[in-house]
């Protein structure tokens, strides 16, 4: 990098310096806004905790309210959330009459009055309680609607249960810390069919490459929609690659593309020897000696092909960019074939660097490549007509590239009702009142819905009654609950309720990026680390965050369940740190 920097002219260096200065100024302004929001949220959380404690005490007239999660040590919170509850089991559980799986900050709530107009009683099947995933029990890795990672994506909604039966002997109703997750998509069938139809066109090689652009508000489910086609694409013999642009890594050129093609290389070397050999020959024939240039960008490629011994031509500036585009075109022609079409999905294009946008344009406008389907998603509320992405899309359209545009909106009230009905395994007719309240608060945004349900469950407004063996909810309390104005504020509220140690771990991970490997996390804690906590405690904190639905632990890496969670955690870092 240093040698390339030295090779730049003074004018070229000035361009990069100006870009860096503008980005830095923008980041500082965004951080300042986030700090203000954090201060406001902390004050709101404090006032809210005081009000809820007073309300709970006057309503129950029982024991004083427990300390909030932020007021107790992590070890105490963890113990209360799990192992200490094993000694507290209902006879109904022993007899098998019901099979609840509640772990978390379980506590008694006031005995409900079935005659009260504000208490809605439902009668789900006795197995419905098994569909709830306690945060402190450990959800199945990779099963997250918010992220839809490459782990197994089954056809139905899953809410993982745990074998721990932790109900108090004298408790009539249950609430707790719950992480509602679903793999099923609601109201997106037409969008999924549209994308698959475009893929089939690519497989038939009737025209040049195809492009699908998915837009929508943050949390609408754009990523989940595209990830839904991964399984059918691979079953039909295609390759599905994905990468994600990071809000905090916009100065790193080609970051998402490098991740996607590294994924391809790592996948190919695990295939049988015959497929690996065919891929190697195809790349060598198409790319030739220029593969040495490509290996500099995608180091994992050297696992497939041998690096040519011939000396490469030293180029810089615009010539190097033209060379890069041409070599990538050759590479994609080699790996995207009629028998094995390539789907390249890049998420969060609104954060793409200029070089990545140029390279995307060169790939989709390559008339020699007929087996590539490029899918890009972006937040339309963050992209105006003057945004680099909008300008680039207009350039691509002017080149007669086939572009299919999909806008992912919020769920309808009917789809929201179906989602809630599935989550709590209750008849859709009985969940109408709950749906009406949730829909008014969330406007049908999927991320908001899932987090809001988790929130009202934690606060005892939505609970399972062991007396009636049915889900109940307090409409008046749900209606009176304040809702965040945006997803970052929503996630801030959730993170601020966690113990300080877990907040610190999330802030550290936010600095490392959307995704980080275990060995990096371990090195940060080695010898006291930046947080002055042991490696074991740091991993415990991240595992707990995973059980809260904030982080996914997939393989040897941790990644945020949604980039808005990363933004929220990052915004909690004081400026002097």
PyMOL commands that set and color helices and strands:
alter all, ss='L'
color gray80, all
select helices_A, chain A and resi 2-7+10-60+69-71+74-81+83-87+91-95+128-131+135-137+189-204+222-227+230-235+255-268+273-297+299-303+317-335+349-351+354-364+380-382+388-398+413-423+432-442+446-458+475-480+487-496+500-512+518-528+535-547+563-571
alter helices_A, ss='H'
color red, helices_A
select strands_A, chain A and resi 119-121+173-174+210-216+239-244+342-347+372-379+402-408+462-465+470-474+515-517+551-554+557-560
alter strands_A, ss='S'
color yellow, strands_A
deselect
rebuild
show_as cartoon
